[in-house]
Amino acid sequence: MGTHRKALRTTAVGAVSATLIAGGVLGFAPAAQAATDGVRFVDVTGDGGTTLKANVVMPAGADGSHRYPLLVMPTSWGFPQVQYLAQAQKLADSGYVVVAYNVRGFWQSGGEIEVAGPSDVADASRVIDWALANTPSDAGHIGMAGVSYGAGISLLAAAHDQRIKAVASLSGWADLIDSIYSGRTEHAQATAVLDGVGLVTGRPSAETSQALKDFLAADLSKEQELIDWGRKRSAATYVDQINKNGAAIMLANAWGDTIFPPNQIADFYSRLTGPKRLELRPGDHATAELTGLFGLPNDVWTDTERWFDHYLKGEDNGIDREQPVELKSRSTGGYEGYPDWKSVGATRRKIDLAGTATVHANVDSGADGGTVFLSSILDQVAQLPPVASIPLLPRRWAAVWQSERYGSAQQVRGTARLHTTLTPTAESGTLIAYLYDVGPLGLGKLVTNAPYTWHGRTPGKAFDVDLDLFSTAYDVPAGHRLALVVDTVDPLYIEHNPSGAQLTFSSPVDDPSYVSVPLREQ
């Protein structure tokens, strides 16, 4: 790993993981304290005899004479078992037995961190077994819910345990590789944060430590091994089994999630054939549902309870008749409903990327995706995404194309797609594409971005690049324009450009280059 990568990892772990640990572990104490009445702390024997620390919250007066729907909730990465107590109490008050447990390898639970490996999936089933034997739970009405790591484990468990009838996956992943290695590019800051939090709050297994080490070292010889490792830990790999089992799946994620970007979760949603719901809101990883963990009003947790009320209790609350895809714009804050994902941004408008542009590698042009967590949180709470002065971007380091000024607002919805012809001077390299909303003074606000890496190309020989930028919902005001910027360095990602490399973008007559922007029908 190069010096700049070591510095990146240290910075990301020091700044962001400290915030997560302090805010998440200590900050949840008030909510946990308020919810401890009637909570029972227990030990559950997980896979291979591993002890899992858990807590149980039951409806008031539950005495075994009546059976209640069961909800099992695995904790998030690095969080203790008290994480869900505020929500668990609310759910218990409405008639659920709730068992939350600390996943293996973290805090007081035994075992080692396996990153949603087979033992983690088996643990979920062992917790269900324990709950059915030790609480007044109804074996025919079982659901799982979780945030982040707990969300991913819940989806995987639904593929392997037919007893699970409903899942609420909040800020989870469906495809681990497409999350932290999209565009064949290592998402360095995000992975470094996960690595650092795991080291501070848990005990990574030797396999986990080696996988993260190889990933952050950008060791190409380990690429297929890492892809195989990630696929085993991805619900998308088992989507056919999830469909066969028939669990009702609710997915709620954030547009700016820097750990699990929305594209992979939207693709997974489209492949589900059973009852399903997709919700996407402004924010970064796990920030949309954060206030609900303190017991405060929260749309994500409200819909989670409604989801379980319908699919586990059979309540006719109308959630099954609502538009199954619900989006909240980053710009207006209003909700929009769609019948399916393909209807989001059904209208597309192309921006021609005419001419030829050559950029030199190895220097950050000033266009970048911001900082993991911080940038998307600022966008969520104050509509302040990363910005760049488009006229001042040095054209030696960045290629820039702009649309005309729009006479009316453009409601960008869904996935923008870049198509261009690239001629590199080296066999390996990385580019990052950014779409900006540019105001009258040339200040660009980041709409979306995505990285793209290639290996094994012939220097000097052109090839096509087709890249999906991260899905979003953003309103470009009338009088503004869109700009497509491409450079080669971004602090969020590991770049593979050799020193002195150059990239030339062209637009052949028979294969013109463009960025296709998805727009909401108005």
C-alpha positions as CSV (number, residue, x, y, z in Angstrom):
1,M,0.0,0.0,0.0
2,G,1.4,3.4,-1.0
3,T,2.1,6.2,1.5
4,H,-1.0,8.2,0.4
5,R,-3.2,5.1,0.9
6,K,-1.8,4.6,4.4
7,A,-2.5,8.2,5.2
8,L,-6.0,7.9,3.8
9,R,-6.8,4.8,5.9
10,T,-5.4,6.5,9.1
11,T,-7.4,9.7,8.5
12,A,-10.6,7.9,7.7
13,V,-10.4,5.6,10.7
14,G,-9.3,8.3,13.1
15,A,-11.8,10.9,12.1
16,V,-14.9,8.9,11.1
17,S,-14.7,5.8,13.2
18,A,-14.2,7.9,16.3
19,T,-17.3,9.8,15.5
20,L,-19.3,6.6,14.8
21,I,-18.2,4.9,18.0
22,A,-18.7,8.0,20.2
23,G,-22.0,8.9,18.7
24,G,-23.3,5.4,18.2
25,V,-22.1,3.6,21.3
26,L,-22.3,6.4,23.9
27,G,-25.0,8.4,22.2
28,F,-27.5,5.6,22.3
29,A,-27.3,5.3,26.1
30,P,-30.2,7.7,26.8
31,A,-32.5,5.9,24.5
32,A,-31.4,2.6,25.9
33,Q,-31.9,3.7,29.5
34,A,-35.4,4.9,28.7
35,A,-36.3,1.6,27.3
36,T,-34.9,-0.8,29.8
37,D,-38.1,-1.4,31.8
38,G,-39.2,-5.0,31.1
39,V,-36.0,-5.8,29.1
40,R,-34.4,-9.2,29.8
41,F,-30.7,-9.7,28.9
42,V,-29.9,-13.3,27.9
43,D,-27.2,-15.5,26.4
44,V,-28.1,-17.3,23.2
45,T,-26.0,-20.2,21.9
46,G,-25.2,-19.5,18.3
47,D,-23.5,-21.5,15.6
48,G,-20.8,-23.8,16.9
49,G,-21.6,-23.1,20.5
50,T,-20.7,-19.4,20.3
51,T,-22.3,-17.3,23.0
52,L,-24.4,-14.3,21.6
53,K,-25.4,-11.6,24.0
54,A,-29.0,-10.6,23.4
55,N,-32.0,-8.8,24.9
56,V,-35.7,-9.6,24.9
57,V,-38.6,-7.2,25.0
58,M,-42.1,-8.6,25.1
59,P,-45.6,-7.1,25.2
60,A,-46.8,-6.1,28.6
61,G,-48.5,-8.9,30.4
62,A,-47.2,-11.6,28.1
63,D,-47.5,-14.8,30.1
64,G,-47.4,-17.6,27.6
65,S,-51.2,-17.9,27.1
66,H,-50.9,-16.0,23.8
67,R,-48.5,-16.2,21.0
68,Y,-47.0,-13.1,19.4
69,P,-45.2,-12.3,16.2
70,L,-41.4,-12.5,16.6
71,L,-38.9,-10.0,15.4
72,V,-35.2,-10.8,15.4
73,M,-32.8,-7.9,15.1
74,P,-29.0,-8.3,14.6
75,T,-26.9,-5.3,15.5
76,S,-25.0,-3.0,13.2
77,W,-21.3,-3.2,12.6
78,G,-19.6,-2.1,15.8
79,F,-22.7,-1.4,17.8
80,P,-23.7,-3.0,21.1
81,Q,-26.8,-5.0,21.8
82,V,-28.7,-2.0,23.3
83,Q,-28.8,-0.3,19.8
84,Y,-32.4,-1.2,19.1
85,L,-33.9,-0.9,22.6
86,A,-36.0,2.2,21.9
87,Q,-37.5,0.7,18.8
88,A,-37.8,-2.7,20.4
89,Q,-39.9,-1.3,23.2
90,K,-42.2,0.4,20.7
91,L,-42.6,-2.8,18.7
92,A,-43.2,-4.8,21.9
93,D,-45.9,-2.3,23.0
94,S,-47.7,-2.9,19.7
95,G,-47.6,-6.7,20.1
96,Y,-44.3,-8.2,19.1
97,V,-41.7,-10.3,20.9
98,V,-38.4,-8.6,20.0
99,V,-35.1,-10.3,20.3
100,A,-32.0,-8.2,19.5
101,Y,-28.6,-9.7,19.6
102,N,-25.0,-8.7,19.3
103,V,-23.6,-10.3,16.2
104,R,-20.6,-12.6,16.7
105,G,-17.2,-11.0,17.1
106,F,-18.4,-7.7,18.5
107,W,-18.5,-6.5,22.0
108,Q,-19.5,-9.2,24.6
109,S,-20.6,-11.8,22.0
110,G,-18.2,-14.6,21.4
111,G,-16.6,-15.7,18.2
112,E,-14.8,-13.6,15.6
113,I,-16.0,-11.1,12.9
114,E,-16.9,-13.1,9.7
115,V,-18.5,-10.3,7.7
116,A,-21.9,-12.0,7.3
117,G,-20.3,-15.4,6.7
118,P,-22.1,-18.7,7.0
119,S,-21.8,-18.7,10.8
120,D,-23.5,-15.3,11.0
121,V,-26.4,-16.6,8.9
122,A,-26.6,-19.7,11.0
123,D,-26.6,-17.5,14.2
124,A,-29.8,-15.8,13.0
125,S,-31.5,-19.2,12.8
126,R,-30.2,-20.2,16.2
127,V,-31.6,-17.0,17.7
128,I,-35.0,-17.8,16.2
129,D,-34.8,-21.3,17.7
130,W,-34.0,-19.9,21.1
131,A,-36.9,-17.4,20.9
132,L,-39.4,-20.0,19.9
133,A,-38.3,-22.2,22.8
134,N,-38.0,-19.4,25.5
135,T,-40.6,-16.7,24.6
136,P,-44.3,-16.7,23.6
137,S,-43.4,-16.3,20.0
138,D,-45.5,-17.5,17.1
139,A,-43.5,-19.9,14.8
140,G,-45.7,-18.9,11.8
141,H,-45.1,-15.2,12.1
142,I,-41.4,-14.4,12.2
143,G,-39.6,-11.3,10.8
144,M,-36.1,-9.9,10.8
145,A,-35.0,-6.3,10.8
146,G,-31.7,-4.5,11.1
147,V,-29.6,-1.5,10.2
148,S,-26.5,-1.8,8.1
149,Y,-24.7,-5.0,9.1
150,G,-27.9,-6.3,10.7
151,A,-29.8,-5.5,7.5
152,G,-27.4,-7.5,5.4
153,I,-27.5,-10.5,7.7
154,S,-31.3,-10.3,7.8
155,L,-31.5,-10.6,4.0
156,L,-29.1,-13.5,3.9
157,A,-31.0,-15.2,6.7
158,A,-34.2,-14.9,4.6
159,A,-32.6,-16.9,1.8
160,H,-31.5,-19.7,4.2
161,D,-34.4,-20.0,6.7
162,Q,-37.9,-20.5,5.3
163,R,-39.5,-19.5,8.7
164,I,-38.7,-15.8,8.0
165,K,-41.8,-14.3,6.5
166,A,-40.8,-10.6,6.4
167,V,-37.7,-8.5,6.4
168,A,-36.9,-4.8,6.8
169,S,-33.4,-4.1,5.5
170,L,-32.4,-0.6,6.5
171,S,-29.2,0.9,5.0
172,G,-28.1,-2.6,4.1
173,W,-26.3,-4.2,1.1
174,A,-27.5,-6.7,-1.4
175,D,-24.2,-7.0,-3.3
176,L,-21.1,-6.5,-1.2
177,I,-18.8,-6.3,-4.2
178,D,-20.9,-3.8,-6.1
179,S,-21.0,-1.7,-2.9
180,I,-17.3,-1.3,-2.0
181,Y,-15.8,-2.3,-5.4
182,S,-18.2,-0.8,-8.0
183,G,-16.6,0.2,-11.2
184,R,-13.8,-2.3,-10.3
185,T,-12.5,0.4,-8.0
186,E,-11.7,0.1,-4.3
187,H,-13.9,2.4,-2.2
188,A,-11.0,3.2,0.1
189,Q,-12.4,5.6,2.7
190,A,-15.6,3.5,3.3
191,T,-13.7,0.2,3.7
192,A,-11.1,1.8,5.9
193,V,-13.8,3.0,8.3
194,L,-15.3,-0.5,8.5
195,D,-11.9,-1.9,9.1
196,G,-11.1,0.6,11.9
197,V,-14.4,0.2,13.6
198,G,-14.1,-3.5,13.5
199,L,-10.7,-3.4,15.1
200,V,-11.8,-1.1,17.9
201,T,-15.1,-2.8,18.8
202,G,-14.6,-6.4,17.8
203,R,-12.3,-9.3,16.9
204,P,-11.9,-9.8,13.2
205,S,-11.1,-13.3,12.1
206,A,-7.9,-14.1,10.3
207,E,-9.8,-14.5,7.0
208,T,-11.5,-11.1,7.5
209,S,-8.3,-9.3,8.4
210,Q,-6.6,-10.8,5.3
211,A,-9.4,-9.9,3.0
212,L,-9.5,-6.3,4.1
213,K,-5.7,-6.0,4.0
214,D,-5.7,-7.4,0.4
215,F,-8.5,-5.1,-0.6
216,L,-7.0,-1.9,0.7
217,A,-3.6,-2.9,-0.8
218,A,-5.3,-3.0,-4.2
219,D,-3.7,-6.4,-4.9
220,L,-4.9,-7.3,-8.3
221,S,-3.7,-10.9,-7.9
222,K,-6.3,-11.3,-5.2
223,E,-9.1,-9.8,-7.1
224,Q,-11.0,-13.0,-8.0
225,E,-10.5,-14.4,-4.6
226,L,-12.0,-11.2,-3.0
227,I,-14.9,-11.2,-5.5
228,D,-15.7,-14.8,-4.5
229,W,-15.4,-13.9,-0.8
230,G,-17.9,-11.0,-1.3
231,R,-20.4,-13.0,-3.4
232,K,-20.8,-15.5,-0.6
233,R,-21.8,-12.6,1.6
234,S,-24.3,-11.0,-0.8
235,A,-28.0,-11.5,-0.7
236,A,-28.0,-10.9,-4.5
237,T,-26.2,-14.3,-4.9
238,Y,-29.2,-16.0,-3.3
239,V,-32.1,-13.9,-4.8
240,D,-33.7,-17.0,-6.4
241,Q,-33.8,-18.7,-3.0
242,I,-35.3,-15.6,-1.4
243,N,-37.9,-15.5,-4.1
244,K,-38.7,-19.2,-3.6
245,N,-39.1,-18.7,0.2
246,G,-41.4,-15.8,-0.5
247,A,-40.5,-13.4,2.4
248,A,-41.9,-9.9,2.1
249,I,-38.8,-7.6,1.6
250,M,-38.7,-3.9,2.5
251,L,-35.5,-2.1,1.5
252,A,-34.7,1.4,2.8
253,N,-31.4,3.1,1.9
254,A,-30.0,6.6,1.3
255,W,-29.0,8.3,-1.9
256,G,-25.6,9.4,-0.6
257,D,-24.7,6.1,1.1
258,T,-20.9,6.0,0.8
259,I,-20.7,2.4,2.1
260,F,-23.6,0.8,0.3
261,P,-24.5,3.0,-2.7
262,P,-28.1,2.8,-3.9
263,N,-27.5,1.2,-7.4
264,Q,-26.9,-2.3,-6.0
265,I,-29.9,-2.2,-3.7
266,A,-32.2,-0.9,-6.6
267,D,-31.0,-3.7,-8.8
268,F,-31.7,-6.3,-6.1
269,Y,-35.1,-4.8,-5.6
270,S,-35.9,-5.3,-9.3
271,R,-35.0,-8.9,-9.1
272,L,-37.3,-9.7,-6.2
273,T,-40.6,-11.3,-7.2
274,G,-42.4,-11.5,-3.9
275,P,-44.0,-8.7,-1.9
276,K,-41.5,-5.8,-1.9
277,R,-40.9,-2.2,-1.2
278,L,-38.0,0.2,-1.9
279,E,-37.5,3.5,-0.1
280,L,-34.7,5.9,-0.9
281,R,-34.0,9.2,1.0
282,P,-31.3,11.9,1.4
283,G,-28.4,11.1,3.6
284,D,-25.5,8.8,4.1
285,H,-25.1,5.4,5.6
286,A,-27.7,4.7,8.3
287,T,-28.4,8.4,8.8
288,A,-32.0,8.3,7.5
289,E,-33.1,6.0,10.3
290,L,-30.8,7.3,13.0
291,T,-33.3,9.5,15.0
292,G,-35.6,6.5,15.3
293,L,-32.9,4.7,17.3
294,F,-33.3,7.4,19.9
295,G,-37.0,6.8,20.0
296,L,-37.8,10.0,18.0
297,P,-40.4,10.1,15.2
298,N,-38.8,8.7,12.1
299,D,-40.4,7.8,8.7
300,V,-38.2,4.8,8.1
301,W,-39.1,3.1,11.4
302,T,-42.8,4.0,11.0
303,D,-42.9,2.2,7.6
304,T,-40.9,-0.7,9.1
305,E,-43.6,-1.2,11.7
306,R,-46.3,-0.9,9.1
307,W,-44.6,-3.4,7.0
308,F,-44.5,-6.0,9.8
309,D,-48.0,-5.1,10.9
310,H,-49.3,-6.1,7.5
311,Y,-47.1,-9.1,6.7
312,L,-46.8,-10.6,10.2
313,K,-50.1,-9.5,11.8
314,G,-52.2,-9.3,8.7
315,E,-53.4,-5.8,9.4
316,D,-55.1,-4.0,6.5
317,N,-53.1,-0.8,6.8
318,G,-52.8,-0.2,3.1
319,I,-49.0,-0.5,2.7
320,D,-49.5,-3.2,0.2
321,R,-51.6,-0.9,-2.0
322,E,-49.2,2.0,-2.0
323,Q,-46.7,2.6,-4.7
324,P,-43.9,0.2,-3.9
325,V,-41.1,2.5,-4.8
326,E,-41.0,5.6,-2.6
327,L,-38.4,8.3,-3.1
328,K,-37.6,11.5,-1.3
329,S,-35.8,14.2,-3.3
330,R,-32.6,15.7,-2.0
331,S,-33.8,19.1,-3.1
332,T,-37.5,19.4,-2.2
333,G,-37.8,16.9,0.6
334,G,-41.1,15.6,-0.8
335,Y,-42.0,12.0,-1.3
336,E,-42.8,10.5,-4.8
337,G,-44.3,7.1,-5.5
338,Y,-43.5,4.9,-8.5
339,P,-44.9,1.5,-9.6
340,D,-41.4,0.1,-10.1
341,W,-37.7,1.1,-10.4
342,K,-37.7,1.4,-14.2
343,S,-40.4,4.0,-14.0
344,V,-38.0,6.3,-12.0
345,G,-36.4,8.6,-14.5
346,A,-38.3,7.0,-17.4
347,T,-37.5,10.1,-19.6
348,R,-33.9,10.5,-20.5
349,R,-32.0,13.5,-21.9
350,K,-28.6,13.2,-23.4
351,I,-25.7,15.7,-23.0
352,D,-23.3,15.3,-25.9
353,L,-19.7,15.0,-25.0
354,A,-18.3,16.4,-28.2
355,G,-14.7,16.8,-29.3
356,T,-11.5,15.4,-27.9
357,A,-10.1,16.0,-24.4
358,T,-6.9,14.8,-22.9
359,V,-6.3,14.8,-19.1
360,H,-3.1,14.0,-17.2
361,A,-3.4,11.6,-14.3
362,N,-2.2,11.6,-10.7
363,V,-3.5,15.0,-9.6
364,D,-6.9,15.8,-7.9
365,S,-8.4,18.5,-10.1
366,G,-10.6,19.8,-7.3
367,A,-13.6,17.9,-8.4
368,D,-14.3,15.1,-5.9
369,G,-17.0,13.2,-4.1
370,G,-16.3,14.8,-0.8
371,T,-15.6,12.9,2.5
372,V,-17.2,9.7,3.6
373,F,-20.3,10.4,5.8
374,L,-19.6,14.1,6.3
375,S,-20.5,15.3,2.8
376,S,-23.8,13.4,2.4
377,I,-24.9,14.3,5.9
378,L,-24.3,18.0,5.1
379,D,-26.4,17.5,2.0
380,Q,-29.1,15.7,4.0
381,V,-29.5,18.4,6.7
382,A,-28.5,21.6,4.9
383,Q,-28.6,20.7,1.1
384,L,-24.9,21.4,0.9
385,P,-23.3,18.8,-1.3
386,P,-19.6,19.0,-2.3
387,V,-19.0,21.9,-4.7
388,A,-16.5,22.9,-7.3
389,S,-15.9,26.0,-9.4
390,I,-16.4,24.5,-12.9
391,P,-14.7,27.4,-14.8
392,L,-11.7,27.2,-12.6
393,L,-11.1,23.4,-12.8
394,P,-7.7,23.0,-14.5
395,R,-8.3,21.4,-17.9
396,R,-4.9,19.7,-17.7
397,W,-6.3,17.5,-14.9
398,A,-10.0,17.4,-15.7
399,A,-12.2,17.1,-18.8
400,V,-15.4,19.2,-18.7
401,W,-18.5,19.2,-20.8
402,Q,-21.6,21.3,-20.1
403,S,-25.2,21.3,-21.2
404,E,-27.1,24.4,-22.3
405,R,-28.9,26.4,-19.7
406,Y,-32.3,24.9,-18.9
407,G,-35.4,27.0,-19.3
408,S,-37.2,25.0,-16.7
409,A,-36.3,22.9,-13.6
410,Q,-34.9,19.4,-14.4
411,Q,-35.8,16.7,-11.9
412,V,-33.0,14.2,-12.1
413,R,-34.3,10.8,-10.9
414,G,-32.5,7.5,-11.0
415,T,-29.3,6.5,-12.7
416,A,-27.3,8.7,-15.1
417,R,-25.2,6.8,-17.6
418,L,-21.9,7.8,-19.2
419,H,-20.8,6.4,-22.6
420,T,-17.5,7.5,-24.1
421,T,-14.5,6.3,-26.0
422,L,-11.2,6.3,-24.0
423,T,-7.6,6.0,-25.2
424,P,-5.2,5.5,-22.3
425,T,-1.4,5.6,-22.3
426,A,-1.1,2.8,-19.8
427,E,-2.7,-0.7,-19.5
428,S,-4.3,0.2,-16.1
429,G,-6.0,3.3,-14.9
430,T,-8.9,4.9,-13.0
431,L,-11.2,7.7,-13.9
432,I,-14.0,9.3,-11.8
433,A,-17.0,10.9,-13.5
434,Y,-19.0,13.6,-11.7
435,L,-22.3,15.3,-12.7
436,Y,-22.7,18.8,-11.4
437,D,-25.5,21.3,-11.1
438,V,-23.9,24.6,-12.3
439,G,-25.3,27.9,-11.3
440,P,-25.0,31.3,-13.1
441,L,-21.6,32.0,-11.4
442,G,-20.1,28.7,-12.4
443,L,-20.3,27.1,-9.0
444,G,-21.2,23.4,-9.3
445,K,-23.0,21.4,-6.7
446,L,-22.4,17.6,-6.9
447,V,-25.4,15.7,-8.2
448,T,-23.7,12.3,-8.4
449,N,-20.4,10.5,-9.3
450,A,-18.9,7.1,-9.8
451,P,-15.4,5.6,-10.3
452,Y,-14.2,3.3,-13.2
453,T,-11.0,1.3,-13.3
454,W,-9.6,-0.9,-16.1
455,H,-6.7,-3.4,-16.3
456,G,-5.1,-5.2,-19.1
457,R,-5.8,-2.7,-21.9
458,T,-3.4,-2.0,-24.8
459,P,-1.8,1.4,-24.4
460,G,-2.8,3.7,-27.2
461,K,-5.8,1.6,-28.2
462,A,-9.3,3.1,-27.8
463,F,-12.1,1.2,-26.0
464,D,-15.6,2.0,-24.9
465,V,-16.5,3.1,-21.4
466,D,-20.0,2.6,-20.1
467,L,-20.5,3.7,-16.5
468,D,-23.6,4.0,-14.3
469,L,-23.3,6.9,-11.9
470,F,-24.7,6.5,-8.5
471,S,-28.5,6.8,-8.5
472,T,-30.0,10.0,-7.1
473,A,-33.0,12.4,-6.9
474,Y,-31.9,16.0,-7.4
475,D,-33.7,19.0,-8.8
476,V,-31.7,21.3,-11.1
477,P,-33.2,24.8,-11.0
478,A,-34.3,26.7,-14.1
479,G,-31.4,28.8,-15.5
480,H,-28.8,26.3,-14.4
481,R,-26.9,23.7,-16.5
482,L,-25.5,20.3,-16.0
483,A,-21.7,19.6,-16.3
484,L,-20.0,16.3,-16.7
485,V,-16.5,16.3,-15.3
486,V,-13.9,13.5,-15.5
487,D,-10.7,13.4,-13.6
488,T,-8.4,10.7,-12.2
489,V,-8.0,11.2,-8.4
490,D,-10.6,11.2,-5.7
491,P,-9.9,10.7,-1.9
492,L,-12.9,8.3,-1.7
493,Y,-11.3,5.8,-4.0
494,I,-8.0,4.0,-4.7
495,E,-6.7,5.0,-8.2
496,H,-4.6,2.9,-10.5
497,N,-3.0,5.4,-12.8
498,P,0.7,5.0,-13.3
499,S,2.8,8.1,-12.9
500,G,2.6,10.3,-16.0
501,A,-0.4,8.5,-17.5
502,Q,-2.8,10.4,-19.8
503,L,-6.3,9.7,-20.8
504,T,-7.9,10.9,-24.1
505,F,-11.6,11.0,-24.5
506,S,-13.1,11.2,-27.9
507,S,-16.5,11.1,-29.6
508,P,-16.3,9.2,-32.9
509,V,-18.9,10.0,-35.5
510,D,-20.3,6.5,-35.6
511,D,-20.3,6.2,-31.8
512,P,-20.7,9.6,-30.2
513,S,-20.0,10.1,-26.5
514,Y,-22.7,11.3,-24.1
515,V,-24.1,11.2,-20.6
516,S,-27.7,10.1,-20.4
517,V,-29.6,11.9,-17.6
518,P,-32.8,10.4,-16.2
519,L,-35.6,12.8,-15.6
520,R,-38.9,12.6,-13.9
521,E,-41.9,13.0,-16.2
522,Q,-43.6,16.4,-15.4
